[in-house]
Amino acid sequence: MFEKYYQTLGIPADADEKTLKKAFRKLALKSHPDVNNSPDAGERFHELCEAYEVALRHIQNQTTFHTNRQYQTEETDYSYEDVIREAREAAYKRAKMKYEKMKAEQELFEQSGWRDVLLLFNYAGRILALPLALFFIGLPIFIGIKEGIGLFFGLLFFWIFGGYLLIQIYISRKKWFRQGKLKWTTKDFFKLFDFSPLTDNPQADCYYSDGKRANSDPHKLSFHKIREVKLQNNGVYQHYVGYKRKFKDVIIPRSCKARKVHFAESLIKIFSLFGSLIFVPFPDFIWRFCFGLFLGALLSSALLCLTRTRSKVSFLLNYFLLIKVGVWMAFIISQSTLHPGFILESSIYTPFYIMVLIVFGDMILDLLLKIFPFYNKLYQPIFPQGPLIDKLYKEGYQNYLDIPVWSTVYPLFTWLF
């Protein structure tokens, strides 16, 4: 029933939101009545806006976090009539948008730096995938030879990860390193250090710095609420999980001062982490990493206190995270030895425990904590986030999926950057 709208936009029915927005902006700039002299330009432009709004709602209300589009769900909790009605209302407002404003939106969309940042991390992960897979496969063999055959069988769990990675690399070998081209230029890089005001007449107060006006680019928080989870099992290496989710974005006004502090905060965390990995005199990589995280948290918190600025990632700190960090540290400490001079060194088995915690830790903790009456409050931020955001958390919205690996990688990545 939505096919005609995708055809109007010239995109396939399984297109994602990024493809949809790119196609719409390209067509909108050509067909806008301000630049198109055709007699029916206004009507055609309105049809284009309606197609965009309908397709956007269709994409956002179907499964979006999915590893294989073949198994995406097609139904939503909204009726077809509801989708069309809401889309037409939004399309009417969008159709009244002036050409210059739409052009500015297009330029902002094309110049977005986060696309290239994520693309760089994507390529870095794909470069490391092969040596990581070989490490997973070789580790049980190495430890088995060094420590005994019993440990070889105990660590065969690593072969599952190594084998899965190798199979994914082989299946996607033709496009493994074809994920897109970087659009960044030298000018775009230096724009990251441009903290000049975006407007001389800001209309809102900065949320992060009291007494300051929001004259810089805002901070955006994305929320989702899971409506339904669908599983698909086609064999050992063919597991798919589909999540039907409802999305909400919250734009938080920010001043130039707050943006500068947040930028400095990220730099402090990054330099603390990598500086500790290089210079801290622990013989153990794991403890150098832990020390870097602790130092980054300490120094960045001191910066926020001195500048009287709220953190943009305080929403990450909840009671479940504190419990998880406590469990992680208990495991690492139990497998470590304290040498003279307060030198800490973990055992050869510590990487195995860390891998198990990454994959199974959140699931096991979540199941254990569900029996307590305070379970629903565990995922809510400890520090107040403002009336609107606090309301979303109470309604069951969250910032990211609590699934293996991602629930560890996402908070760490978000905290750093």
C-alpha positions in Angstrom: 0.0 0.0 0.0 3.0 2.3 0.4 4.7 1.4 -2.9 3.3 4.4 -4.9 4.9 6.8 -2.4 8.3 5.2 -2.8 7.9 5.3 -6.6 7.2 9.0 -6.4 10.5 9.5 -4.6 12.3 7.1 -7.0 13.6 4.8 -4.2 13.2 1.1 -3.5 10.6 0.0 -0.9 13.3 -1.3 1.4 15.2 2.0 1.5 16.4 3.3 4.8 15.8 6.8 6.3 19.1 8.2 5.1 18.3 7.2 1.5 14.8 8.6 1.7 16.0 12.0 3.0 18.7 12.2 0.4 16.3 11.4 -2.5 13.6 13.8 -1.2 16.0 16.8 -0.8 17.4 16.2 -4.3 13.9 16.1 -5.9 12.5 19.0 -3.7 15.2 21.4 -4.9 14.3 20.7 -8.5 10.6 20.8 -8.2 10.0 23.6 -5.7 7.5 26.2 -7.0 10.0 29.0 -6.4 12.3 27.6 -9.1 10.0 25.4 -11.2 7.8 27.4 -13.6 5.5 24.5 -14.5 1.8 25.3 -14.1 1.3 22.3 -11.8 4.6 22.7 -9.9 2.8 23.5 -6.6 0.6 20.4 -6.9 3.5 18.2 -7.8 5.6 19.6 -5.0 2.8 18.9 -2.5 2.6 15.3 -3.7 6.3 14.9 -3.3 6.1 16.2 0.3 3.2 13.9 1.1 5.2 10.9 -0.4 8.2 11.8 1.8 6.1 12.2 5.0 4.3 8.9 4.4 7.5 7.0 3.6 9.3 8.5 6.6 6.5 7.4 9.0 6.5 3.9 7.3 10.2 3.5 7.8 10.2 4.8 11.4 7.3 2.5 12.4 8.7 -0.7 11.0 11.8 -2.6 12.2 14.8 -0.4 11.8 17.5 -2.2 13.8 17.9 -5.3 11.6 20.8 -7.2 10.1 18.8 -8.5 7.1 16.0 -6.5 5.5 14.4 -9.8 4.2 12.9 -10.4 7.6 11.7 -6.9 8.3 8.1 -6.6 9.5 5.7 -4.7 7.3 2.9 -4.0 9.8 2.9 -1.1 12.3 0.8 -0.3 15.3 -0.7 2.6 13.4 -3.5 2.1 10.9 -3.0 3.1 7.3 -5.4 5.9 7.6 -3.6 7.3 10.7 -0.3 7.3 8.8 -1.7 9.1 5.8 -3.6 11.7 7.9 -0.5 12.6 10.0 1.7 12.6 6.9 -0.6 14.9 5.0 -0.7 17.4 7.9 3.1 17.4 8.0 3.3 17.6 4.2 1.1 20.7 4.1 3.4 22.5 6.5 6.5 21.3 4.6 5.1 22.3 1.2 4.9 25.9 2.5 8.6 25.9 3.2 10.5 28.5 1.2 13.2 27.4 -1.3 16.0 29.1 0.5 15.3 27.4 3.8 15.0 24.0 2.0 18.3 24.7 0.3 20.0 25.5 3.6 18.6 22.3 5.0 20.1 20.4 2.1 23.5 21.9 2.6 23.4 21.1 6.3 22.4 17.5 5.6 25.3 17.1 3.1 27.9 18.7 5.3 27.0 16.7 8.4 30.3 15.5 9.9 29.0 12.6 11.9 28.4 10.5 8.7 32.2 10.5 8.0 33.1 9.9 11.6 30.9 6.8 11.8 32.2 5.8 8.4 35.8 6.0 9.6 35.0 3.8 12.6 33.2 1.4 10.3 36.3 1.0 8.1 38.6 0.8 11.2 36.4 -2.0 12.6 36.5 -3.9 9.3 40.3 -3.6 9.1 40.6 -5.0 12.6 38.0 -7.8 12.0 40.3 -10.3 10.4 43.2 -10.1 13.0 40.6 -10.2 15.7 39.0 -13.3 14.2 42.4 -15.0 14.0 43.1 -14.0 17.6 39.9 -15.6 18.8 40.7 -18.8 17.0 44.4 -18.9 18.0 44.0 -18.0 21.7 42.5 -21.4 22.8 45.4 -23.1 20.9 48.0 -20.9 22.5 46.7 -21.3 26.0 46.1 -25.0 25.5 49.7 -25.5 24.6 51.0 -23.3 27.4 48.7 -24.2 30.3 47.2 -27.6 29.4 44.7 -29.3 27.1 41.9 -28.8 29.6 42.0 -25.1 29.1 41.9 -25.6 25.3 38.5 -27.1 25.5 37.3 -24.6 28.1 38.1 -21.7 25.7 36.5 -23.2 22.6 33.8 -20.5 23.2 36.2 -18.1 21.4 36.1 -20.2 18.3 32.4 -19.3 17.9 33.2 -15.6 17.7 36.2 -16.1 15.5 34.3 -18.4 13.1 31.3 -16.1 13.0 33.6 -13.1 12.0 35.4 -15.1 9.3 32.1 -16.2 7.8 30.8 -12.7 7.8 34.0 -11.4 6.1 33.8 -14.2 3.5 30.1 -13.6 2.8 30.6 -9.8 2.4 34.1 -10.0 0.8 33.2 -8.1 -2.3 31.8 -5.1 -0.5 33.7 -5.4 2.8 35.8 -2.3 2.1 33.2 -0.5 0.0 31.1 1.2 2.6 31.0 4.6 1.0 33.3 7.6 0.3 34.4 10.2 2.8 33.1 13.7 2.0 35.2 15.5 4.5 37.7 18.1 3.3 40.3 20.1 5.2 37.8 22.9 5.6 35.3 20.5 7.2 37.9 19.3 9.7 38.7 22.9 10.8 34.9 23.6 11.2 35.0 21.2 14.2 37.1 23.9 16.0 34.8 26.8 14.9 32.9 27.9 18.1 31.6 31.2 16.7 27.9 32.0 17.4 25.4 30.7 14.9 23.0 33.5 15.6 23.2 37.0 17.2 19.7 36.8 18.5 19.1 33.4 20.2 15.5 32.7 21.2 16.2 30.1 24.0 18.3 29.7 27.1 21.2 27.2 27.2 20.2 24.1 29.1 23.8 23.3 30.0 25.1 26.6 31.2 22.9 28.8 33.4 22.6 32.4 32.4 23.8 31.8 28.8 21.7 32.0 25.6 21.6 29.1 23.1 23.6 30.7 20.3 25.4 27.5 19.2 24.4 24.3 17.5 22.0 22.3 19.8 22.7 18.8 21.2 20.3 16.1 19.9 19.2 13.1 21.9 17.4 10.2 20.2 15.0 8.0 22.1 13.2 4.8 21.1 10.6 2.6 22.7 10.4 -1.1 21.8 7.0 -2.3 20.8 7.7 -5.8 19.6 10.7 -8.1 19.2 10.7 -10.8 16.5 13.2 -13.6 16.2 14.2 -15.6 13.1 16.4 -18.7 13.3 17.8 -20.3 10.1 20.7 -22.2 11.6 23.8 -21.7 13.7 25.0 -18.6 11.8 21.6 -17.3 10.7 20.0 -15.6 13.7 18.0 -12.4 13.1 16.3 -10.1 15.5 13.8 -7.5 14.5 12.8 -4.7 16.7 9.6 -2.6 16.0 10.3 0.7 17.7 8.8 4.1 18.1 11.2 7.0 17.9 11.4 10.5 19.4 14.2 13.1 19.0 14.8 15.8 21.6 16.7 19.0 20.6 18.5 20.6 23.6 19.5 24.3 23.2 23.2 24.9 23.8 25.5 28.0 24.1 28.9 28.5 22.6 30.4 28.2 26.0 28.7 24.8 26.6 29.9 23.5 23.2 33.5 24.5 24.0 33.4 22.8 27.3 31.8 19.6 25.8 34.5 19.6 23.1 37.3 20.0 25.7 35.6 17.3 27.8 35.8 14.8 25.0 39.4 15.7 24.3 40.3 15.2 28.0 38.7 11.7 28.0 40.3 10.6 24.7 43.8 11.8 25.7 43.5 10.4 29.2 42.5 7.0 27.8 45.2 6.7 25.1 47.8 8.5 27.3 47.3 5.9 30.0 47.5 3.0 27.5 51.0 4.4 26.4 52.5 5.9 29.5 51.1 4.2 32.7 53.8 1.8 33.9 51.4 -1.2 34.4 52.5 -4.3 32.5 48.9 -5.1 32.0 46.8 -3.6 29.1 43.5 -4.1 30.9 44.5 -2.2 34.0 46.0 0.6 31.9 42.7 0.9 30.1 40.7 1.0 33.4 43.1 3.6 34.8 42.6 5.7 31.6 38.8 5.6 32.0 39.0 6.6 35.6 41.4 9.4 34.9 39.3 10.7 32.1 36.1 10.6 34.2 37.9 12.5 37.1 39.4 15.2 34.9 36.3 15.8 32.8 34.2 16.0 35.9 36.6 18.6 37.4 36.3 20.6 34.2 32.5 20.6 34.3 32.5 21.7 38.0 35.0 24.5 37.4 33.1 25.9 34.4 29.7 25.2 36.0 28.5 23.3 32.9 26.3 20.3 32.8 27.5 17.2 31.0 25.9 16.2 27.7 26.2 12.5 28.6 24.9 12.5 32.1 21.9 10.5 30.9 24.2 7.4 30.6 24.7 7.2 34.3 22.0 5.1 35.8 21.9 2.5 38.6 22.1 -0.4 36.2 25.4 1.0 34.8 26.8 1.3 38.3 25.9 -2.3 39.1 27.4 -3.5 35.8 30.7 -1.6 36.4 30.8 -3.0 40.0 30.4 -6.6 38.6 33.1 -6.0 35.9 35.6 -4.6 38.5 34.9 -7.5 40.9 35.7 -10.0 38.1 38.9 -8.1 37.0 40.1 -7.7 40.6 39.5 -11.3 41.4 41.8 -12.3 38.5 44.5 -9.8 39.2 47.7 -9.7 41.3 49.1 -6.7 43.2 52.8 -6.4 42.9 55.1 -4.1 45.0 54.7 -0.5 44.0 51.0 -0.8 43.5 51.5 -2.6 40.1 48.4 -4.5 39.1 48.5 -7.4 36.6 45.6 -9.5 35.5 45.7 -13.2 34.8 45.8 -14.8 31.4 42.1 -15.8 31.8 40.9 -12.2 32.3 40.2 -11.6 28.5 38.0 -14.7 28.6 35.9 -13.4 31.5 35.6 -9.9 29.8 34.4 -11.5 26.6 31.8 -13.5 28.5 30.7 -10.3 30.4 30.3 -8.4 27.1 28.1 -11.1 25.6 26.2 -12.4 28.5 26.7 -9.9 31.4 23.8 -7.6 30.7 21.3 -10.4 30.0 22.1 -12.2 33.2 22.1 -9.1 35.3 18.8 -8.0 33.8 17.2 -11.3 34.5 18.4 -11.3 38.1 17.4 -7.8 38.8 13.8 -8.2 37.4 12.7 -9.8 40.7 13.3 -6.6 42.6 10.5 -3.9 42.9 12.9 -1.1 42.0 13.8 -2.7 38.6 11.9 -0.1 36.5 14.0 2.7 38.0 17.4 1.0 37.3 17.5 2.3 33.7 16.5 5.9 34.5 19.3 8.5 34.8 20.5 9.2 38.3 20.7 13.0 37.6 17.5 14.9 36.4 17.5 15.5 32.7 14.7 18.0 32.5 10.9 17.5 32.5 10.5 16.3 28.9 13.4 13.8 29.0 12.5 12.5 32.4 9.0 12.0 31.2 10.2 9.9 28.2 12.3 7.7 30.5 9.3 7.1 32.8 7.2 6.2 29.7 9.7 3.4 28.9 11.9 5.2 26.3 15.6 4.5 26.1 18.6 5.7 24.2 19.9 2.5 22.8 19.2 -1.2 22.6 20.3 -3.4 25.5 21.7 -6.2 23.3 25.1 -8.0 23.6 28.2 -6.1 22.7 26.2 -3.0 21.6 25.1 -2.2 25.2 28.8 -2.0 26.1 30.2 -0.3 23.0 27.6 2.3 22.6 27.8 3.9 26.1 31.6 3.9 25.9 31.6 5.5 22.4 29.0 8.1 23.5 30.8 8.9 26.7 34.1 9.5 24.8 32.8 11.6 21.9 
